[in-house]
Amino acid sequence: MNRIEFFQVLTLWFVAATFLRSGSGNSNPALVVMAFVALGLIYGIPVYLLVELVDHIAE
């Protein structure tokens, strides 16, 4: 993983975190779907970064 990709993934994580913190309380189905996607990103991105870090160290 190069530096640009790292910062793009990190930015995506911050966007997902901001969305979850500031999401409205409406029961709009689209917002519910976006919240589930954001939750997946919040938990998936750190795992992805950890795997990439371990892979980079192992090289």
SVG drawing of the C-alpha trace seen along z (x, -y; Angstrom):
<svg xmlns="http://www.w3.org/2000/svg" viewBox="-39 -16 50 28">
<polyline fill="none" stroke="black" stroke-width="0.4" points="0.0,0.0 1.4,-3.3 1.0,-6.5 -1.7,-8.0 -3.9,-4.8 -3.4,-4.9 -4.6,-8.5 -7.6,-7.8 -8.6,-4.9 -8.1,-6.9 -10.2,-9.7 -13.0,-7.3 -12.9,-6.1 -13.2,-9.6 -16.1,-10.3 -17.9,-7.2 -17.3,-8.1 -18.5,-11.7 -21.7,-10.4 -22.4,-8.1 -21.9,-10.8 -24.0,-13.4 -26.6,-11.2 -30.2,-12.4 -32.7,-10.4 -35.1,-10.0 -36.3,-6.6 -35.5,-7.1 -34.6,-3.7 -31.7,-5.2 -30.2,-6.6 -30.5,-3.2 -28.7,-1.5 -26.0,-4.2 -25.6,-3.7 -25.1,0.0 -22.5,-0.6 -20.8,-3.2 -20.7,-0.7 -19.1,1.9 -16.5,-0.7 -15.8,-1.7 -15.0,1.9 -13.6,3.1 -11.1,0.3 -9.0,0.8 -8.8,4.6 -7.8,3.8 -5.1,1.4 -3.8,3.9 -3.6,6.7 -1.7,4.4 0.6,3.3 1.4,7.0 1.9,7.8 4.2,4.9 6.3,5.8 6.5,9.5 8.1,8.4"/>
</svg>
